[in-house]
Amino acid sequence: MPGIQSVGHTDKGEKYAVYTGQSYASFAPGLAGITYPDPLYEIYRTQGDFYVFEYVLSGVGHVRQDREKVTVTAGDAYILQPGRCHHYYADRKEPWTKIWFNVGGSLVGHLLSDYQLDNVLKIPAFSDSSYLYAILHAIERDPVHCASSLALLLHQYVQALFTFLGSEASGQSRALTMKNFIEQNAARSLTIDDIAGCIPLSRSRAIHLFRETYGTTPYRYYMELRLALSQSLLERTAMSIQEISERLGFADYHHFSGFFKKECGISPTLYRRQVGNLTAPEAKDS
């Protein structure tokens, strides 16, 4: 392919199919193939003149486009743009297996621009290799007359990448909405249904989405905030424990004391003594 400066030992490590039909300025398919594990695999282009669509089937690789560098693993997709420096290579310990498609033409640029992918390098955890397999098989079946099929398949692939990124962003946005809701309402009694209802989503979906984004459940995050507020009020104010209980929306002093003991391991009265706030009125823990 034009623009390749160096290729490290890929002659026995790849299966590929070559498009041999008519190419146009708008759409010029090149090669599609599969690269098998080879710790010495490395490609460097000072200025690529085609688009590279790749998907990691297994293992690990390292990809740099101009100054941006990412590590990719199984399930990740990435896109390299023409006119930029490309440097990508297999991890020495866990060399990748990847499927790829090289293509040129203004149609590809318009597609990426229309779907807001023209400045996207890595699409993490896309986890769908079927589009690039379909492109590879189309070239294998009819390398001369498959241009229309390749254009359609590529359009579908770009659209799928865009939809995936949009759903990920939407999920993160909804998780952030839940997080903000919890933080704004941590001083009152909430249920998981209250939290999920601010989006709205089902309880199970809300829990999954929040855990996926923040590594904990929404209710666990809520309880940790409640404890932090309780500790702050015990440390920094002269409010009685009964007043703190009311301030935080507990049914009564006993419910607050039970919550605090469970979360902190000691009673609120003992906690207050240990942090040195002895000026506040105390109530006897039961």
N, C-alpha and C positions, 0 to 999 in steps of 0.2 A: 504493500500500500504506500502511496506517496507520503512523504514527511517522516517516515520511520528512520530514526537515527541509529537505534540499536535494539536488537531483540535478543534476549537471552534464552537459548536452548528451547525453542518452542516447536522445533520441527517434528519431534515425536510426541509432543505433549498436547496436541490439538487435533480436533476433528472440525472441519469447516466445509462450508458450501459457498460457491462463488456465483453471484448473479452475472449472467452473460448477455442479458437482453439490452435493449436501448435505454440509454440514460439521458436525462434532460437537466437543464439548469435548475428546474423546480424540484426534481426528485431523481436522485442517483444512488440506487442501492449498491452496496459493495459486497462485503462478506458477512456471513453469520457463522457462528461456530461454538464449540465447547472447548475450554482449556482445562486440562486435567492437572492434578497436583504435581508441581515441579518447583522445588525450593529455589531454583535458579531463574525462574521466569521473571522477566523484567522488560518493560517497554518504555522508551523515552522518545518524545517528539518535541522538538523546539517550537513548532507551530503546527498543530494539527489542522488538516484541511477537510475533515469530515466529523460528523457526530458519532459518538460512541455510546451505545446503550448496553450496560452490563448488569448482570444479576449474579450474586454469589450463591452457589448451590451448597457449598460446604467449605470449611476451612476459613482462613483469614488472609486478607490482602491489604495493601497500603496504596492509597491513591492521592496524587497531588495534581492540582490544576492551578497553574500560576503559583500564587502563594498559599492557596488553601489546601490543607492536607487532612485527610480523614483515614481512619481504619475501618474496614468493612468486614463483616462476618456473614455467616449463612442467613439468608433472608433479606439482606440489604441489596438495594439497587442503586446505581449511580449513573450520571450522564456527564459526558465530557463534550465540550463545545469546540467547534473549529476556531482557528485563530489564536489559540491559547497553548501554553506549554503543558504537555501531558507527561506524567511520570507515574507509572504504576507497576507494582511488583508483588509477588507472592511472599507471604510470611515464611521465614526460613524454617520455623519449627512446625507450623501448621499451614502448609501451602494450600491455596484455595483451589476449588473447582468452580468454574464460572461459565455462564452462557452469555453470548454477546452478539451485537449487530452493529456494523459500521455502515453509515449512510450519509450522503450529502444532499444538498439542495435547499432552495429557499423555502419550500413547503415545510420542511422539518423545523426551520427557524420560526416560521409563522405559527406552527402548532405549539411549540414550546412557549412562545411569547403569549399566544392566546390563552394557554392554560397556566400561565404564570410560573413556568418551570425554567425560564431562560437563565435564571441566576441560581438554580438549585443544583448542587453537586450530588449529595447523598440523600437517598430516601430510605431511612432506616426501617427495618422490620416490615418491608412491603410484603414479603412472604408469598409471592405468586410468580412462578417462573413460566406459567403457561403461555404468556404472550410471546416471549422470546423463543420458546420451543415452537410455537406456531409459525413464526417467521422463518426459523431454520428449516422446518419441514416444508414450507412453501417453496423455498429456494431449491431444496433437494428434489422435490417433485417435478418442478418445471423451472429451471434456472433462466429460461429465455423469456417466458411470457407471464411472469408472476408479479410484475411491477404494480399493477392495480391492487392485487391482493396484499402486497407488502405495504402499500400506502394505507390501506384500510386497517390492516393489523397494527401498524405503527400508531395510527390515530387512536385506536382502541387502547393501546398500551399507554400512551400519553394521557389519555382521558382517565384511565384507571389510576395512574400515579397521582394525578391531580385530585381525584375523588378521595383517594387514600389520605393524602396530606390534608385535605379539607376536613375529613372526618377526625383526623388526629387533632387538628387545631381546634375543631369544635368541641371535642372531648375535653381537651385541656381547658378551654374557656368555661365549660360547664363545671369542671372540677374547681376552677378558680371561683366561680360564682358561689359554689357550696362553701368553699373555704372562707370567703368574705362574709357570707351569711352567718357562719358559725362564730367568726371573730366579732361580728357586730352584735350577736345575741348570746354571747357566752355567759352573761350575767343573769340569764333567765333559764327556766327549765325548758329543755328541748327534747324531742324524740327523734329517732332516725326518720320517721315519716315527715316530721317538720322540715328536716334538712333536705331530704329528697324532694319534697314538695316545692322547694324554691326554684327548681329547674324547669318543669317537673320531670321526674323519672321514677321508675319502680325502685323499691328499696334495694333489690339485688343489683340492678344496673348502677344505681348511685354509689353503692359500696364498691363495686368493681372499678368504676371510673375513678373514684377518689383514690383508692389504693394504688391503681395503676399510675396515677400522676404523682402522688405524695408518699407512697410507701406505707401508708397506714389507713385505717378505716375512718370515715367521717366522725363516727361516734367516739372512737378512741381519741381523735384529735380534739373533739369537743370536751371530753373529760380531762384531758391534759391541760387545756386552757382553763377549765373550771378550777383545777387544782392550783395552777399558777396564780389565778386571781385570788383564791382563798389564802394562799401563802403570802401574797403581797399585802392583803388587808390585815392579816395577822401581824406581819412584820412592821408595817408602816403607819397603822392607824391605832387609835384608842377605842375603836368600836368594840362592843362586847361580841362574844361569839354568837349570841342570839341575834344581834343586829347584822352581823355578817351573814348568818344563815338567811335572814329575810332579804338582805340586799342581793343575794345570789339566787333567790327564787326557790329555796328549799321549803318543803312543807312545814318543817319545824326544826328546832335545834338538834333533835336526835337524828333526823335524816342527814343533816349536814355533818354531824360528828361521825356517823357511820361511813359516809362517803369519804371523809378526810382520812379516817383510820385505814380504810381499804386502799386508798390511793397512795398515802404517804407512809403508812406503817405505824404512825403514832397519833395520839389524839390532838385536836387543835390546841387545847390548853397546854399540853406538854411541848408542842411545837413552838408556841409563843414563848414559853419559858426558855427553851433552848436558844432561840434567836435573840433573847435578851430584852424583849419588849415586856417589861414588868409593870408598866404604868397603866395598861389597859385593864378594865374590869374583867374578871374571869367567871366562868360558870363551871360547875362541877360536871365532869364527863361521866356519863352513865355507861 
